[in-house]
Amino acid sequence: MASILRDRILGSSKRHSLGGSKRHDEFQKPMQHQQQQVYPVEDLPTPFGDLGTNLSDSELRETAYEILVSACRSTGTRPLTYIPQSEKADRAPAIAPSASLQRSLSSSASRVKKALGLKTTSSKRRSGGGGGESVSQGRVKKAVTAGELMRVQMRVSEQTDSRIRRALLRVAAGQLGRRIESIVLPLELLQQFKSLDFPNQQEYEAWQRRNLKVLEAGLLLHPHLPLEKTDTAAQRLRQIIRGALEKPLETGKHNESMQALRSVVTTLACRSFDGSASDTCHWADGFPLNLRLYQMLLDACFDISEETTIIEEVDEVLELIKKTWVILGLNQKLHNLCFSWVLFHRYVVTGQVESDLLFASNNLLIEVEKDAKAITDPVDSKVLSSTLSLVLGWAEKRLLAYRDTFHSGTIESMQSVVSLGVLSAKILVEDLSREYRKKRKEVNVTFERVETYIRSSLRTAFAQKMEKVNSSKRISKNQNSPLPALSILAQETSELALNEKEIFSPILKRWHPLAAGVAVATLHSCYGNELKQFITDISELTPDAIQVLRAADKLEKDLVQIAVEDAVDSEDGGKSIIREMPPYEAEAVIANLVKSWIKTRVDRLKEWTDRNLQQEVWNPRANKDRFAPSAVEVLRIIDETLDAFFLLPIPMHPVLLPELMTGFDRCLQHYILKAKSGCGTRNTYIPSMPALTRCSTGSRFHGVFKKKEKSQTIHKRKSQVGTSNGDNSFGIPQLCVRINTLQQLRTELGVLDKRTIAHLENAECTYADNIENEMGKRFELSANACVEGIQQLCEAIAYKIIFHELSHVLWDGLYVGEVSSSRIEPFLQELERNLEIISSTVHDRVRTRVITDVMKASFDGFLLVLLAGGPSRAFTQQDSEIIKEDFKFLTDLFWSNGDGLPADLINKFSAKVKSILPLLCSSTESLVEQFRHLVLETYGSSAKSKLQLPPTSGQWDPTEPNTILRVLCYRNDETAAKFLKKTYNLPKKLNNAGF
């Protein structure tokens, strides 16, 4: 497996190692004893960004090596000398031209490895002395200096290394006294080499193109200082590079093209922030070119024969690499970040087999965290943010479902992954987020992230368990499995919680003190959601429901126990976690089921009520008690529902009974409101008040006028008769049935109360007394609706009879024309017939009330004829005796020789009429004087000494000005006519009236 991984990751890199297959086999052995899980090989995008040029990794690596060699030589103290290649093989130990490059490799233990927590390799892998065998057998023979080691590690051939050193000697000879950071290395190398310095023309041209692309990347694409779009030097450099890529550049020292190239490169490289010329050349320190080059150098810390192993000489290698900081513009902070990324990246791309790399990367990230708060440079912040975002994304991909990623055998690597994720998130939020600094300092990022990992992973695990249970139930659905799916899921969830507590919570507790508590709270919520759905889907208690509720109760106890144990040492004793676990409460669940059952039954009752009310015809012959069959059915369904309620296998009947009774109350109220709907009220049937007019003594309604009135009367009567017969459901007999129905419901409410109390006593309920005491409050809505409905229907029947059914003999007939020839007898006959219908139809408990309301309506109608009967009526003083006699006939009808209404009741409601009748007997002169006195007393005199016209109140009274005025209006004599004409100019005809 290891060889496969190496082939996939490093490709042909083995061809560059000088040990061949022999050393490859030897380095494969240490991997064979590691019983670690190997993950699919994956790669990660670079966090440093795309260079925007086609520089390959090998080209970047060679450029990085050139920078390394030049940086190391510039720090040396010995004079620069050139040794021919033929002599170098014999004098290798003594010819190192730089103190740092020629330094002998140490045999002591690596301080870097120790600091990063990396294991040291066996002493067999290390050199036995200063001049012994190679440090890593198979790399190169007698590689005893740091410089030689770096050449091998970076896969640079001896010929290439010799050419670079030779060129640097030439550069040094021509640039005496200048530091390495004051020259542009690719520019100097281009000038030093000709095609003769390379094995062939193609290799030379490739080398030249590489250096030109490096210049393009460092000066144009990623410069240290941003370029202006109008910068002529940049435009000129682009033209030169474009031309050189098509045709090789002439690089002689005095060549015109080379001088032009040097001019524009120097101009661009030596720019400064303040616009002045700078001694330092910036050609490789622009982001991200500098980091990509530095990454190539850091890759040299890994053994080229075993890509997951850090070489033992890493201390010396890093010491050399750090010398490039001056050229690449790096510092310790960026070094820590880059090295952490390189270790992390190597761990990922090699199949995640060496957890030491992850551990080392995490340790370096801890140092990055220490430095992050001090980072102010926007470029450095961008590098840090992009790198940490990639690390965080990779870590969270595994941690958001860590139970799928890790198990008991790989739990150690989980600790490093969690640490990486938490540290990355913490730095991104706390150190790089301005929003956090301003508003969210109270947030604990570590707690938040770890809690997110726990909750997400447990939700995923729960979903997998649920799918497994559901699949098993689908397979065994024909086998009559004894346990419902949710009962099995409760058992599986309990096992999941115990497994989490034993394996994962101890690791996560390092970052979250209530790791196990968060896990069980999440499982509690997940199962609770399924339990709620289960409860929603059932309408009544079943054996399955009982089993599920018991399993849920046991699971809840297990989860709470784990949470309590986990929170023993916490600050709040685990209260925050327990608050996240609202109890399942089996009794509450049962109560909710019963409430749902109640709602369903009540809704059905309401639907049935609406449907049957639409079909109800209110037939008086439907039954002997003359009330609606629909009411009988409503009461029957209520009785059956009440019986079914007390048969439910639950212990909390008294607690839930009020909800059922409220539902009944609302249904009955709905029925009552529907029953009286459309029946009208008192005001529905009273005719509108005609305009005020006066009577003329010269007209006694003879001739054409009388015929006209008569034809109008006949038309009105026909019209009203047609309306009366239009809808039988609102006829007088039908309205009587409606009253009987409401009276029956009112009676049955008390019966229902008693039956309910009996049920509670039979159930041996301890709350029966309290329920019985509160029964007076039950059915408040329907009881009040019955009272109001009966009152409304009584008035509707009374006023409908008087002003609608008998309008043709009262409003259109009584006293129209000659008083003596249009008396009350026809009206009394029709009224008596309607009273017989009422007496034979209405329930005896409300019969007196209905007839009383009819009497009141008839008295109101009688007064309306006398005082607002319109221009078709006129009375003389002598007509008063006839009118008194007619009114006595009317009251006698209701008294009916003692068999009708009580005399005191008749006297009570006839008092108003009797108080008005004396006005009809009074002389016109006395009426005028009485009217003047009352008007002046009430309103005073006007500026023109005219009497104010009193408004119509509709409340007739012998001392009320408008009442007396109306008597005068209907007084058929000359004195009244003159007074009305003079005082108010009242018209004789209705069509001219405006009052």
C-alpha positions, 0 to 999 in steps of 0.5 A: 500500500505504501508503495502505491501511495508513493507512486501516486503522490510523488510520481517519478520522484524515485528516479531522482533518488540515488539509491534506487530500488534497493533503498526503496525496499528498505524504507518500506519496512518501517511502514509494515508494522503500523496497523493504521487505517489508510484513507483514500488519497486526496489532494488539497488546493494550495492556500497561497493561490495560483501563480497565474503562470505555467511554472511547474513544481520542478521549475519552482524547486530549481528556482528555490534551490538557486535562491537557497544557494545564493542566500547561503553563499552571501552569509559565508566568510570565506573568499568565493573561489571556483573549483572545476567539476573534475577536481570537485569529486576528489576534494568534496569535503574541503571545497564547500565555498560557504560556511553554512553549506559546508557545515558537517551534519550533526549526529545529535538528536533533532531539537526540531523533531522533539519540539514538534513531537515527532519520533526520531528514526533509528540510529541505523538511519543516521551517520556513524561519524563525520566522514562515514556513510551517507546520512540516508543510505541510497541518497548519495555516497559520502553526503556529509555536509548540509549543502550536499544534503539539500541538493539531494533532498531537492533533487538537483543534479550535481551538474546543475548544482555546479553550474549554479555555483559557477554562475554565482562566482561570476556574479560575485566577481562582478558585484563585489560588496553587494548583498544578495538582496540587492541583486535580482538573481534570475537577471544575473543568471541570465547574463552569466550563462550561454547555451554552451553551458548546457548539454543542449540548446533545448535545455538552455532555452527551457532554463532561460524561459524558466527565469523569464517566467520567474521574473514575470511572476515576481515583478509583474504578476505578484510584485512586492508593491502594487503596479500602476496600470500605466507603468511603462516599465511593466509594459516594456517588461511584458513585451520583452518576455513575450518576445523572448518566449518566442525567440531566445533572448541574447544575453551578452553583457553589452547586448542591447536586449539584455541592457533593456531587460536589466533596465526595466527589471531594475526599475521594477525591482527597486521600487519603494513605498515612498517612491525613492530608489531602494538598495533592496531588490524585490523580485521574489518576496511578493505573495504568493510567489514567495510562499510557493518557493518557500514551500518547495524548500520546506518539502526538502525536510521530508525523506525522498525515499519515505515521503511520510518521514522527516529527515533526522537532519531537519535542524541543519536543513531548516537553518539553511532554509531560513537564510532565504527569508531576506530574499523571500520577505518572510519571518518566523510567523510566516515560517511557522504557518507555512511549515504547519501547512506543509506537514498537514498537506503531506499527511493528507496526500500520503493517505493519512497514515502518519499521525505524527505529521498531523500532531506536528502540524498542530503543534506549529499551529499553536505557535501560529495562534500565539503570533496571530494577534500581532499580525497587522499586515493585510497580506499576512492576514490573507495568507493566514485566513486562506490557510486556516480556512483550508485546514478547517474545511478539511477537519470539519469534513471529518469532525461533523460526522466523526463517528463515520471517520474515527473508531476506537483504533484511530481515536488518537488521530482524532485528537489532533484533527479536533485540535486543528479544527478548533485552533483554526476556527479560533484564530479565524474568529478571535484574531482575524474577525473584526466583528468578533472583536467588536460584538462577540467577545463573550462567545467561546469559539472552542465550545461552539465548534466542538459542540457543533461537531458533537451535535452534527455527528450524533444527528448523523449517527441517529439518522443512520440508526433510524434508517437501519431500524426502518429497513429492518421493519420493512423487511420483517413487516410480514413477520408480525414483529412484536416491537414498534419501530420507535421502541427498537430505535429507543434501544439503539439510541441508548446503546449509541449514547453509551458508546459515545460516552466510552469512546469519544467523549473522553477525547472531546472533554478536553475542549468541552467539559460537557461533551457527553452531556451535549451528545445525549442532549442531541440524541434526546432531541432527535428521538423527541422529534421522532416521538412527536411525529409518532404522536402526531400520526396517531389519533387514539391510545393503542398498545403500540403507543403505550410500548413506544411511550414506555421505551421513550421513558426508559431512554430518557432516564438513561440519557439524563443519567449520563448527562448528570454524571458528566456534569458532576464537576461543571460550574452549573452542575449540568443545568444548562444541558438538562434545560435542553432536555425537556421531559418526554412526560408520558402522561403529558403525551397521553393527555395530548393524545386525548386532547387530539381525540377531543378536538377530532370529536368536537370538530366532527360534531360541528361539521355534522351540526352545519350539515344537518342545519342546512337540511333542517326545515323546522317542521312543527309535526316532526315530533310530538314535542315540536322541536327540531330533530337536528337538536335531538341528534346533537344531544345524542352525539354529545352523550355518546362522546361523553360516554366514550371519553370516560371509557378511555384508559387514562387516569386524568379524566378530571383534568381533561374534562373541562376541555371536552365540556368547552368543546361541547359548549361551543358546538351548542352555541354554534347550533343556537346561533345558526338556529336564530340566524336569518329570523330577523329582530324587532327592527326588521319588521317595524315600518319606517316612520312616514314624513310629517304632513297635515290633514285638510278639512276640505278633503275626506278622501273622496273620489280619485284619491280614495281609489288611488289609496285603495289600489295601493293598499291592495298592491301592498297586501299582495306583495306582503303575502307573497313575501310571507309564503316565500320561505317556509323555514321562516314562517310563524310555525317554523319560528315557534319550532326554533323557540321550542328547540332552544328551550329544549337545549336549555333544559338538556344542559342541566341534564348533561351536567348531572350525567357528567358528575355521575360519570366522575363518581363512578370513576372514583375520581378524587376531583369529583367534588371540585368538578361538581362545584364548578359545573355552574360555570359549564355551558356558559356560552350556550346557556347565554345564547339560549336566553338571547336566542329565545328573546330575539325569536319571541320579538321576531315572531311578535313584530313579524305577525303585527307588521308583516303578516297582518300589515294589510289589516293594520298598517294598510287598513285600520282607520284608513278613510272613515274611522267608523268604516275601517275599525279594528275587527278585521285585525283582531280576527287575523290576530286571534288566528295567529295566537291560536297557532302560537298556543298550539305550537310553542312550548308551554314554558315560553308560550306566555312570553311569546304572546306577551311580546305579540301584545306589546307589538300590537300596542306599538302598531296601534300607536303607530297608526294613530300618530304616524299613520301617514296622510291617508288617516285623519281623526276628529275629536269625536272619533276618539270614542271609537278608538278607545272602544277598539283598543279595549277590544284589543286588550280583551283579546289578550285577556280572553275572559281570564283565560289569556294573559294576566290582567296586571301584565296587560295593564302594565304594557297598555299604560302608554296607549291609555296615556295617549288616548286622552289627547284624541279627546282634547279640543284642538285649542287646548292641544295647541296651547299645551303644545306651545307651552311644552315647546317654549318650555323645552326649546324657548322662543326663536328670533322670529317668535316662531315655535321650533319644530320638535324632533321625532323621538319615537317614544310616545308620551302625552307630555312630549311635544312631538306626540302632541304635534302628531295628534294635531297633524292628524286632527281633521278640523280647520283650527289645526290646519291653520295652526300647522300652516302658519306655524310650520307650513306643513304640506297637505300631501305626502309628496311635498313633505320633507320632515 
